[in-house]
Amino acid sequence: MTQDYILARLLSNNAQWAEDVEKSEPGFLAEHSESQSPKVLWIGCADSRVPESVVTASKPGDIFVHRNIANQFHPTDDSALSVLTYAVEHVGVQHVILVGHTNCGGAAACAKAAQAPSAAPPASPLERWLAPLTELAKNTEGDLTALVEANVRVQVDNLVQSDVIRGAWAKGKDVQVHGWVYELETGKLRDLGLSVGKQGAH
């Protein structure tokens, strides 16, 4: 079967990237294949325009990552909780950064749904996933960016209230939780000043 051009390009680009890395930093990939010790866990949106390693000019091994639709951290989501647990308890990250972004399609869909007449309970996986954000949209004034920022604040609070973060603080680990927004229009990250550590907000 003939290989799709899109997939062929990905494989070709990867081969070139690996070759370039080995030339510029001989042994880097082999060395990092043994273990990882990133200091940051990035919880962001699955949007293709927000690749965390690219926008922060980071290298493999710098950032532990969890991404989903509209950068949610649901308190009952085992996927997110397992990533947080592994990052904090086993990898030893020092910073957990919840990152939203402007022009978020998930947030826009929730803002639209919030204006619609009450309907049946969410039925699809996507609707169920975004239900908390839709509820937040009903109580958030302002434009889409205001909702994006409000969403980040809620998810930061969810993280801070999690047993994983509370447990880390109880053990003396000063894991810090932060809330940022990535601006698609400028390519820049904006700190919302929501940082919380074991000593409280700072």
CYANA upper distance limits for C-alpha pairs under 8 A (distance plus 0.5 A):
  3 GLN  CA      7 LEU  CA      7.48
  3 GLN  CA      8 ALA  CA      6.86
  4 ASP  CA      8 ALA  CA      6.60
  5 TYR  CA      9 ARG  CA      6.52
  6 ILE  CA     10 LEU  CA      6.91
  7 LEU  CA     11 LEU  CA      6.82
  8 ALA  CA     12 SER  CA      6.56
  9 ARG  CA     13 ASN  CA      6.41
 10 LEU  CA     14 ASN  CA      6.59
 11 LEU  CA     15 ALA  CA      6.73
 12 SER  CA     16 GLN  CA      6.81
 13 ASN  CA     17 TRP  CA      6.55
 14 ASN  CA     18 ALA  CA      6.62
 15 ALA  CA     19 GLU  CA      6.75
 16 GLN  CA     20 ASP  CA      6.61
 17 TRP  CA     21 VAL  CA      6.62
 18 ALA  CA     22 GLU  CA      6.72
 19 GLU  CA     23 LYS  CA      6.75
 20 ASP  CA     24 SER  CA      6.66
 21 VAL  CA     25 GLU  CA      6.19
 21 VAL  CA     26 PRO  CA      7.75
 21 VAL  CA     28 PHE  CA      7.98
 21 VAL  CA     29 LEU  CA      8.29
 22 GLU  CA     26 PRO  CA      5.04
 22 GLU  CA     27 GLY  CA      6.89
 22 GLU  CA     28 PHE  CA      7.31
 22 GLU  CA     29 LEU  CA      7.83
 27 GLY  CA     31 GLU  CA      6.46
 28 PHE  CA     32 HIS  CA      6.75
 29 LEU  CA     33 SER  CA      6.61
 30 ALA  CA     34 GLU  CA      7.80
 32 HIS  CA     36 GLN  CA      7.05
 32 HIS  CA     61 GLY  CA      7.54
 36 GLN  CA     61 GLY  CA      6.25
 36 GLN  CA     91 VAL  CA      7.74
 37 SER  CA     61 GLY  CA      7.29
 37 SER  CA     62 ASP  CA      8.04
 37 SER  CA     91 VAL  CA      6.36
 37 SER  CA     92 GLY  CA      7.46
 37 SER  CA     93 VAL  CA      8.03
 38 PRO  CA     61 GLY  CA      6.23
 38 PRO  CA     62 ASP  CA      5.22
 38 PRO  CA     63 ILE  CA      5.84
 38 PRO  CA     64 PHE  CA      6.74
 38 PRO  CA     91 VAL  CA      7.58
 38 PRO  CA     92 GLY  CA      8.03
 38 PRO  CA     93 VAL  CA      6.58
 39 LYS  CA     62 ASP  CA      7.43
 39 LYS  CA     63 ILE  CA      7.40
 39 LYS  CA     64 PHE  CA      8.46
 39 LYS  CA     92 GLY  CA      7.30
 39 LYS  CA     93 VAL  CA      4.63
 39 LYS  CA     94 GLN  CA      5.66
 39 LYS  CA     95 HIS  CA      6.81
 40 VAL  CA     62 ASP  CA      7.62
 40 VAL  CA     63 ILE  CA      5.71
 40 VAL  CA     64 PHE  CA      6.60
 40 VAL  CA     93 VAL  CA      5.75
 40 VAL  CA     94 GLN  CA      6.63
 40 VAL  CA     95 HIS  CA      5.35
 40 VAL  CA     96 VAL  CA      6.36
 40 VAL  CA     97 ILE  CA      7.75
 41 LEU  CA     63 ILE  CA      6.41
 41 LEU  CA     64 PHE  CA      5.13
 41 LEU  CA     65 VAL  CA      6.16
 41 LEU  CA     66 HIS  CA      8.12
 41 LEU  CA     84 LEU  CA      8.28
 41 LEU  CA     87 ALA  CA      7.21
 41 LEU  CA     93 VAL  CA      6.93
 41 LEU  CA     95 HIS  CA      6.74
 41 LEU  CA     96 VAL  CA      5.20
 41 LEU  CA     97 ILE  CA      6.66
 42 TRP  CA     52 GLU  CA      8.11
 42 TRP  CA     63 ILE  CA      7.15
 42 TRP  CA     64 PHE  CA      6.67
 42 TRP  CA     65 VAL  CA      5.41
 42 TRP  CA     66 HIS  CA      6.75
 42 TRP  CA     67 ARG  CA      8.43
 42 TRP  CA     96 VAL  CA      6.59
 42 TRP  CA     97 ILE  CA      5.50
 42 TRP  CA     98 LEU  CA      6.73
 42 TRP  CA     99 VAL  CA      7.63
 43 ILE  CA     65 VAL  CA      6.58
 43 ILE  CA     66 HIS  CA      5.33
 43 ILE  CA     67 ARG  CA      6.09
 43 ILE  CA     71 ASN  CA      6.92
 43 ILE  CA     96 VAL  CA      7.91
 43 ILE  CA     97 ILE  CA      6.57
 43 ILE  CA     98 LEU  CA      5.34
 43 ILE  CA     99 VAL  CA      6.59
 44 GLY  CA     65 VAL  CA      8.37
 44 GLY  CA     66 HIS  CA      6.96
 44 GLY  CA     67 ARG  CA      5.21
 44 GLY  CA     68 ASN  CA      7.12
 44 GLY  CA     70 ALA  CA      7.96
 44 GLY  CA     71 ASN  CA      5.07
 44 GLY  CA     72 GLN  CA      8.27
 44 GLY  CA     98 LEU  CA      6.52
 44 GLY  CA     99 VAL  CA      5.31
 44 GLY  CA    100 GLY  CA      6.65
 45 CYS  CA     50 VAL  CA      7.87
 45 CYS  CA     67 ARG  CA      5.55
 45 CYS  CA     68 ASN  CA      5.53
 45 CYS  CA     69 ILE  CA      5.86
 45 CYS  CA     70 ALA  CA      5.49
 45 CYS  CA     71 ASN  CA      4.75
 45 CYS  CA     72 GLN  CA      8.30
 45 CYS  CA     99 VAL  CA      7.76
 45 CYS  CA    100 GLY  CA      6.99
 45 CYS  CA    101 HIS  CA      8.19
 46 ALA  CA     50 VAL  CA      8.14
 46 ALA  CA     67 ARG  CA      5.55
 46 ALA  CA     68 ASN  CA      5.24
 46 ALA  CA     69 ILE  CA      5.93
 46 ALA  CA     70 ALA  CA      7.75
 46 ALA  CA     71 ASN  CA      7.90
 47 ASP  CA     51 PRO  CA      8.50
 47 ASP  CA     69 ILE  CA      7.94
 47 ASP  CA    104 CYS  CA      8.41
 49 ARG  CA    184 LEU  CA      7.90
 50 VAL  CA     55 VAL  CA      7.60
 50 VAL  CA    101 HIS  CA      8.35
 50 VAL  CA    182 TYR  CA      8.08
 50 VAL  CA    184 LEU  CA      8.33
 51 PRO  CA     55 VAL  CA      6.71
 52 GLU  CA     56 THR  CA      6.61
 52 GLU  CA     58 SER  CA      8.45
 53 SER  CA     57 ALA  CA      6.26
 53 SER  CA     58 SER  CA      5.27
 53 SER  CA     59 LYS  CA      7.15
 53 SER  CA     60 PRO  CA      8.33
 53 SER  CA     63 ILE  CA      7.77
 54 VAL  CA     58 SER  CA      7.01
 55 VAL  CA    187 GLY  CA      7.63
 55 VAL  CA    188 LYS  CA      8.35
 58 SER  CA     62 ASP  CA      6.59
 58 SER  CA     63 ILE  CA      8.04
 64 PHE  CA     87 ALA  CA      7.58
 66 HIS  CA     80 ALA  CA      7.48
 66 HIS  CA     83 VAL  CA      7.37
 67 ARG  CA     71 ASN  CA      6.86
 68 ASN  CA     72 GLN  CA      7.24
 69 ILE  CA    106 GLY  CA      6.91
 70 ALA  CA    100 GLY  CA      7.58
 70 ALA  CA    104 CYS  CA      7.35
 70 ALA  CA    105 GLY  CA      8.16
 70 ALA  CA    106 GLY  CA      5.71
 70 ALA  CA    107 ALA  CA      6.91
 70 ALA  CA    130 LEU  CA      8.39
 71 ASN  CA     98 LEU  CA      7.75
 71 ASN  CA     99 VAL  CA      7.27
 71 ASN  CA    100 GLY  CA      6.58
 71 ASN  CA    152 VAL  CA      8.41
 72 GLN  CA    155 GLN  CA      6.77
 73 PHE  CA     77 ASP  CA      7.78
 73 PHE  CA     80 ALA  CA      6.97
 73 PHE  CA    155 GLN  CA      5.97
 73 PHE  CA    158 ASN  CA      7.08
 73 PHE  CA    159 LEU  CA      7.43
 74 HIS  CA     80 ALA  CA      8.05
 74 HIS  CA    155 GLN  CA      8.16
 74 HIS  CA    158 ASN  CA      7.62
 75 PRO  CA     81 LEU  CA      8.05
 75 PRO  CA    158 ASN  CA      6.92
 75 PRO  CA    159 LEU  CA      8.33
 75 PRO  CA    162 SER  CA      7.36
 76 THR  CA     81 LEU  CA      8.21
 77 ASP  CA     81 LEU  CA      6.63
 78 ASP  CA     82 SER  CA      6.22
 79 SER  CA     83 VAL  CA      6.92
 80 ALA  CA     84 LEU  CA      6.68
 81 LEU  CA     85 THR  CA      6.45
 81 LEU  CA    164 VAL  CA      8.39
 82 SER  CA     86 TYR  CA      6.56
 83 VAL  CA     87 ALA  CA      6.47
 84 LEU  CA     88 VAL  CA      6.52
 84 LEU  CA    164 VAL  CA      7.64
 85 THR  CA     89 GLU  CA      6.17
 85 THR  CA     90 HIS  CA      8.06
 85 THR  CA    164 VAL  CA      6.51
 86 TYR  CA     90 HIS  CA      5.60
 86 TYR  CA     91 VAL  CA      6.77
 87 ALA  CA     91 VAL  CA      5.28
 87 ALA  CA     92 GLY  CA      6.50
 87 ALA  CA     93 VAL  CA      6.29
 88 VAL  CA     92 GLY  CA      5.47
 88 VAL  CA     93 VAL  CA      5.89
 88 VAL  CA     94 GLN  CA      8.08
 88 VAL  CA    164 VAL  CA      8.11
 88 VAL  CA    165 ILE  CA      8.37
 88 VAL  CA    168 ALA  CA      7.90
 88 VAL  CA    175 VAL  CA      8.22
 89 GLU  CA    168 ALA  CA      8.15
 93 VAL  CA    175 VAL  CA      7.72
 94 GLN  CA    174 ASP  CA      7.49
 94 GLN  CA    175 VAL  CA      5.24
 94 GLN  CA    176 GLN  CA      6.75
 95 HIS  CA    175 VAL  CA      6.17
 95 HIS  CA    176 GLN  CA      5.32
 95 HIS  CA    177 VAL  CA      6.39
 95 HIS  CA    178 HIS  CA      7.88
 96 VAL  CA    175 VAL  CA      7.83
 96 VAL  CA    176 GLN  CA      6.63
 96 VAL  CA    177 VAL  CA      5.23
 96 VAL  CA    178 HIS  CA      6.69
 97 ILE  CA    177 VAL  CA      6.35
 97 ILE  CA    178 HIS  CA      5.21
 97 ILE  CA    179 GLY  CA      6.33
 97 ILE  CA    180 TRP  CA      7.47
 98 LEU  CA    152 VAL  CA      7.10
 98 LEU  CA    155 GLN  CA      7.64
 98 LEU  CA    156 VAL  CA      6.93
 98 LEU  CA    177 VAL  CA      8.09
 98 LEU  CA    178 HIS  CA      6.62
 98 LEU  CA    179 GLY  CA      5.47
 98 LEU  CA    180 TRP  CA      6.75
 99 VAL  CA    152 VAL  CA      7.37
 99 VAL  CA    179 GLY  CA      6.53
 99 VAL  CA    180 TRP  CA      5.29
 99 VAL  CA    181 VAL  CA      5.86
 99 VAL  CA    182 TYR  CA      7.35
100 GLY  CA    104 CYS  CA      8.34
100 GLY  CA    148 VAL  CA      6.83
100 GLY  CA    149 GLU  CA      7.77
100 GLY  CA    151 ASN  CA      8.27
100 GLY  CA    152 VAL  CA      6.60
100 GLY  CA    180 TRP  CA      6.90
100 GLY  CA    181 VAL  CA      5.19
100 GLY  CA    182 TYR  CA      6.70
101 HIS  CA    148 VAL  CA      7.27
101 HIS  CA    181 VAL  CA      5.44
101 HIS  CA    182 TYR  CA      4.95
101 HIS  CA    183 GLU  CA      6.27
101 HIS  CA    184 LEU  CA      7.37
102 THR  CA    144 LEU  CA      8.16
102 THR  CA    145 THR  CA      6.38
102 THR  CA    148 VAL  CA      7.29
102 THR  CA    181 VAL  CA      7.65
102 THR  CA    182 TYR  CA      7.01
102 THR  CA    183 GLU  CA      5.83
102 THR  CA    184 LEU  CA      6.51
102 THR  CA    185 GLU  CA      8.50
103 ASN  CA    107 ALA  CA      8.40
103 ASN  CA    108 ALA  CA      7.80
103 ASN  CA    144 LEU  CA      7.54
103 ASN  CA    145 THR  CA      7.75
103 ASN  CA    184 LEU  CA      7.95
104 CYS  CA    108 ALA  CA      6.65
104 CYS  CA    148 VAL  CA      7.83
105 GLY  CA    109 ALA  CA      6.61
106 GLY  CA    110 CYS  CA      6.82
106 GLY  CA    130 LEU  CA      7.94
107 ALA  CA    111 ALA  CA      6.63
107 ALA  CA    133 LEU  CA      7.68
107 ALA  CA    134 THR  CA      8.44
107 ALA  CA    144 LEU  CA      7.68
107 ALA  CA    147 LEU  CA      7.46
107 ALA  CA    148 VAL  CA      7.00
108 ALA  CA    112 LYS  CA      6.79
108 ALA  CA    144 LEU  CA      7.03
109 ALA  CA    113 ALA  CA      6.63
110 CYS  CA    114 ALA  CA      6.47
110 CYS  CA    130 LEU  CA      7.47
110 CYS  CA    131 ALA  CA      8.34
110 CYS  CA    133 LEU  CA      6.78
110 CYS  CA    134 THR  CA      4.96
110 CYS  CA    137 ALA  CA      6.94
111 ALA  CA    115 GLN  CA      7.26
111 ALA  CA    134 THR  CA      6.95
111 ALA  CA    137 ALA  CA      5.86
111 ALA  CA    138 LYS  CA      7.92
111 ALA  CA    144 LEU  CA      8.03
111 ALA  CA    147 LEU  CA      8.42
112 LYS  CA    116 ALA  CA      7.26
113 ALA  CA    134 THR  CA      7.05
114 ALA  CA    134 THR  CA      6.13
114 ALA  CA    135 GLU  CA      7.44
114 ALA  CA    137 ALA  CA      6.50
114 ALA  CA    138 LYS  CA      5.71
115 GLN  CA    138 LYS  CA      7.87
122 PRO  CA    127 GLU  CA      5.59
122 PRO  CA    128 ARG  CA      5.77
122 PRO  CA    131 ALA  CA      7.57
123 ALA  CA    127 GLU  CA      6.81
123 ALA  CA    128 ARG  CA      7.04
124 SER  CA    128 ARG  CA      6.69
125 PRO  CA    129 TRP  CA      6.52
126 LEU  CA    130 LEU  CA      6.67
127 GLU  CA    131 ALA  CA      6.41
130 LEU  CA    134 THR  CA      6.69
131 ALA  CA    135 GLU  CA      6.82
132 PRO  CA    136 LEU  CA      6.76
133 LEU  CA    137 ALA  CA      6.63
133 LEU  CA    151 ASN  CA      7.50
134 THR  CA    138 LYS  CA      7.02
135 GLU  CA    139 ASN  CA      7.50
136 LEU  CA    140 THR  CA      6.77
136 LEU  CA    147 LEU  CA      8.45
136 LEU  CA    150 ALA  CA      8.47
136 LEU  CA    151 ASN  CA      8.01
137 ALA  CA    141 GLU  CA      8.42
137 ALA  CA    147 LEU  CA      6.94
140 THR  CA    146 ALA  CA      7.99
140 THR  CA    147 LEU  CA      6.80
140 THR  CA    150 ALA  CA      7.97
141 GLU  CA    146 ALA  CA      7.74
141 GLU  CA    147 LEU  CA      8.20
142 GLY  CA    146 ALA  CA      6.05
142 GLY  CA    147 LEU  CA      7.80
143 ASP  CA    147 LEU  CA      7.23
144 LEU  CA    148 VAL  CA      6.73
145 THR  CA    149 GLU  CA      6.66
146 ALA  CA    150 ALA  CA      6.60
147 LEU  CA    151 ASN  CA      6.48
148 VAL  CA    152 VAL  CA      6.90
148 VAL  CA    181 VAL  CA      8.45
149 GLU  CA    153 ARG  CA      6.86
149 GLU  CA    181 VAL  CA      7.67
149 GLU  CA    192 LEU  CA      8.40
150 ALA  CA    154 VAL  CA      6.83
151 ASN  CA    155 GLN  CA      6.73
152 VAL  CA    156 VAL  CA      6.56
152 VAL  CA    179 GLY  CA      6.50
152 VAL  CA    180 TRP  CA      7.83
152 VAL  CA    181 VAL  CA      8.35
153 ARG  CA    157 ASP  CA      6.77
153 ARG  CA    179 GLY  CA      7.26
153 ARG  CA    194 LEU  CA      7.76
154 VAL  CA    158 ASN  CA      6.73
155 GLN  CA    159 LEU  CA      6.69
156 VAL  CA    160 VAL  CA      6.69
156 VAL  CA    177 VAL  CA      7.32
156 VAL  CA    178 HIS  CA      7.32
156 VAL  CA    179 GLY  CA      6.77
156 VAL  CA    194 LEU  CA      8.17
157 ASP  CA    161 GLN  CA      6.61
158 ASN  CA    162 SER  CA      6.73
159 LEU  CA    165 ILE  CA      7.40
159 LEU  CA    177 VAL  CA      7.96
160 VAL  CA    165 ILE  CA      6.50
160 VAL  CA    166 ARG  CA      7.49
160 VAL  CA    177 VAL  CA      7.54
160 VAL  CA    196 VAL  CA      8.04
161 GLN  CA    165 ILE  CA      7.64
161 GLN  CA    166 ARG  CA      7.24
162 SER  CA    166 ARG  CA      6.70
163 ASP  CA    167 GLY  CA      6.10
164 VAL  CA    168 ALA  CA      6.68
165 ILE  CA    169 TRP  CA      6.79
165 ILE  CA    175 VAL  CA      7.73
166 ARG  CA    170 ALA  CA      6.69
167 GLY  CA    171 LYS  CA      6.84
168 ALA  CA    172 GLY  CA      7.01
168 ALA  CA    173 LYS  CA      5.74
168 ALA  CA    174 ASP  CA      7.92
168 ALA  CA    175 VAL  CA      7.53
169 TRP  CA    173 LYS  CA      5.53
169 TRP  CA    174 ASP  CA      6.48
169 TRP  CA    175 VAL  CA      7.49
169 TRP  CA    197 GLY  CA      8.48
169 TRP  CA    198 LYS  CA      5.82
172 GLY  CA    198 LYS  CA      8.45
173 LYS  CA    198 LYS  CA      8.13
174 ASP  CA    197 GLY  CA      6.44
174 ASP  CA    198 LYS  CA      5.97
175 VAL  CA    197 GLY  CA      6.49
175 VAL  CA    198 LYS  CA      7.54
176 GLN  CA    195 SER  CA      7.18
176 GLN  CA    196 VAL  CA      6.05
176 GLN  CA    197 GLY  CA      4.88
176 GLN  CA    198 LYS  CA      7.84
177 VAL  CA    194 LEU  CA      8.34
177 VAL  CA    195 SER  CA      5.96
177 VAL  CA    196 VAL  CA      5.72
177 VAL  CA    197 GLY  CA      6.93
178 HIS  CA    191 ASP  CA      8.37
178 HIS  CA    193 GLY  CA      8.00
178 HIS  CA    194 LEU  CA      6.12
178 HIS  CA    195 SER  CA      4.82
178 HIS  CA    196 VAL  CA      7.10
179 GLY  CA    191 ASP  CA      6.85
179 GLY  CA    192 LEU  CA      6.24
179 GLY  CA    193 GLY  CA      7.44
179 GLY  CA    194 LEU  CA      5.95
179 GLY  CA    195 SER  CA      7.14
180 TRP  CA    189 LEU  CA      7.09
180 TRP  CA    190 ARG  CA      5.94
180 TRP  CA    191 ASP  CA      5.01
180 TRP  CA    192 LEU  CA      5.95
180 TRP  CA    193 GLY  CA      8.49
181 VAL  CA    189 LEU  CA      6.19
181 VAL  CA    190 ARG  CA      5.62
181 VAL  CA    191 ASP  CA      7.11
181 VAL  CA    192 LEU  CA      7.68
182 TYR  CA    187 GLY  CA      7.39
182 TYR  CA    188 LYS  CA      6.33
182 TYR  CA    189 LEU  CA      4.84
182 TYR  CA    190 ARG  CA      6.65
183 GLU  CA    187 GLY  CA      6.04
183 GLU  CA    188 LYS  CA      5.96
183 GLU  CA    189 LEU  CA      6.66
183 GLU  CA    190 ARG  CA      7.94
184 LEU  CA    188 LYS  CA      7.93
193 GLY  CA    202 HIS  CA      8.47
194 LEU  CA    201 ALA  CA      7.61
194 LEU  CA    202 HIS  CA      8.15
195 SER  CA    201 ALA  CA      6.25
195 SER  CA    202 HIS  CA      6.23
196 VAL  CA    200 GLY  CA      5.79
196 VAL  CA    201 ALA  CA      4.69
196 VAL  CA    202 HIS  CA      6.51
197 GLY  CA    201 ALA  CA      6.79
197 GLY  CA    202 HIS  CA      7.93
